[in-house]
Amino acid sequence: MSGCSRPSVKCSRGEKGSLLRSARCVSQFAPAGDSHVWTTDDLLPAFVYVTVRAQLQHLGAEIRLIEDFTPQLQGELKNKMRLNRQQKENRRVRIERIVVKWPVVSADTLEALRHSHLL
């Protein structure tokens, strides 16, 4: 048996088609080098296929490990999430101040504010 033998992998027809389309896409844009900007639409099918086929036992830990070593790729989303948390906290504080200033606000009104995601 040669060292370059192909492993036997069973794939459905859809998986094979997806893999072939991904391979064609990579083959088409790879020679472009840095002049082609890869988008998620280009890479996601191949990424999903490889991830599922790898059957990683600790996928969450692997993803966190990658995130730890690629902070430059996370900037925009993390900043937006932090900003959203701050805005939500600011709204909650403002509503609590209203409740303290005007104690006539009923418990039902306060509960309705909480469920409306304002608090």
C-alpha positions as CSV (number, residue, x, y, z in Angstrom):
1,M,0.0,0.0,0.0
2,S,1.5,3.3,-1.0
3,G,1.9,6.2,1.4
4,C,-0.2,8.5,-0.8
5,S,-3.3,6.4,-0.9
6,R,-6.6,8.2,-0.7
7,P,-8.6,7.7,2.5
8,S,-12.0,6.2,2.1
9,V,-14.5,8.9,3.0
10,K,-18.3,8.4,2.4
11,C,-20.0,11.6,1.3
12,S,-23.5,12.2,0.1
13,R,-24.0,13.6,-3.4
14,G,-24.8,17.1,-1.9
15,E,-21.6,17.1,0.1
16,K,-19.5,16.1,-2.9
17,G,-21.1,18.9,-5.0
18,S,-20.5,21.4,-2.2
19,L,-16.9,20.3,-1.9
20,L,-16.4,20.5,-5.7
21,R,-17.9,24.0,-5.9
22,S,-15.6,25.1,-3.0
23,A,-12.6,23.6,-4.7
24,R,-13.4,25.3,-8.0
25,C,-13.8,28.6,-6.2
26,V,-10.5,28.3,-4.4
27,S,-8.8,27.2,-7.7
28,Q,-10.3,30.2,-9.5
29,F,-9.3,32.9,-7.0
30,A,-6.0,31.5,-5.6
31,P,-3.9,32.7,-8.6
32,A,-5.2,36.2,-8.0
33,G,-3.1,36.4,-4.9
34,D,-3.6,39.5,-2.8
35,S,-5.6,41.3,-5.5
36,H,-8.7,39.1,-4.6
37,V,-10.4,39.8,-1.3
38,W,-11.9,36.6,0.1
39,T,-15.3,37.0,1.5
40,T,-17.3,34.8,3.9
41,D,-19.5,33.7,1.0
42,D,-16.3,32.3,-0.7
43,L,-15.0,30.5,2.3
44,L,-17.9,29.5,4.5
45,P,-19.0,26.3,2.6
46,A,-15.5,24.9,2.7
47,F,-15.1,25.9,6.4
48,V,-18.3,24.2,7.4
49,Y,-17.6,21.1,5.5
50,V,-14.1,20.7,7.0
51,T,-15.3,21.5,10.5
52,V,-18.1,19.0,10.4
53,R,-16.0,16.3,8.8
54,A,-13.2,16.8,11.4
55,Q,-15.6,15.8,14.2
56,L,-13.7,17.8,16.8
57,Q,-14.5,16.6,20.3
58,H,-13.9,20.0,21.9
59,L,-15.0,22.4,19.2
60,G,-15.8,25.2,21.6
61,A,-12.4,25.0,23.2
62,E,-10.7,25.0,19.8
63,I,-12.7,28.1,18.7
64,R,-11.7,29.9,21.9
65,L,-8.1,29.0,21.3
66,I,-8.2,30.4,17.8
67,E,-9.9,33.6,19.2
68,D,-7.1,34.0,21.7
69,F,-4.5,34.0,19.0
70,T,-6.4,36.2,16.5
71,P,-7.5,39.4,18.4
72,Q,-6.9,41.5,15.4
73,L,-9.8,39.7,13.7
74,Q,-12.3,40.4,16.5
75,G,-12.1,44.1,16.9
76,E,-15.3,45.4,15.2
77,L,-17.7,42.9,16.5
78,K,-16.5,43.0,20.1
79,N,-16.6,46.8,20.1
80,K,-20.2,46.7,18.9
81,M,-21.2,44.1,21.6
82,R,-19.5,46.2,24.3
83,L,-21.3,49.3,23.1
84,N,-24.6,47.5,23.1
85,R,-24.1,46.3,26.7
86,Q,-23.2,49.9,27.7
87,Q,-26.3,51.3,26.0
88,K,-28.5,48.7,27.7
89,E,-27.0,49.4,31.1
90,N,-27.5,53.2,30.6
91,R,-31.2,52.7,29.7
92,R,-31.6,50.5,32.8
93,V,-30.0,53.2,35.0
94,R,-32.2,55.9,33.5
95,I,-35.4,54.0,34.2
96,E,-34.3,53.2,37.7
97,R,-33.8,56.9,38.3
98,I,-37.3,57.6,37.0
99,V,-38.7,55.0,39.4
100,V,-36.8,56.5,42.3
101,K,-37.9,60.1,41.5
102,W,-41.5,59.1,41.0
103,P,-42.3,56.3,43.4
104,V,-45.9,56.3,42.1
105,V,-44.8,53.9,39.3
106,S,-46.5,50.6,40.1
107,A,-44.9,47.3,40.3
108,D,-46.9,46.2,37.2
109,T,-45.5,49.2,35.2
110,L,-41.9,48.4,36.4
111,E,-42.4,44.7,35.3
112,A,-43.7,45.8,31.9
113,L,-40.6,48.0,31.5
114,R,-38.4,45.1,32.3
115,H,-40.1,42.8,29.7
116,S,-39.9,45.5,27.0
117,H,-36.1,45.2,27.2
118,L,-35.8,48.8,28.3
119,L,-34.8,47.6,31.8
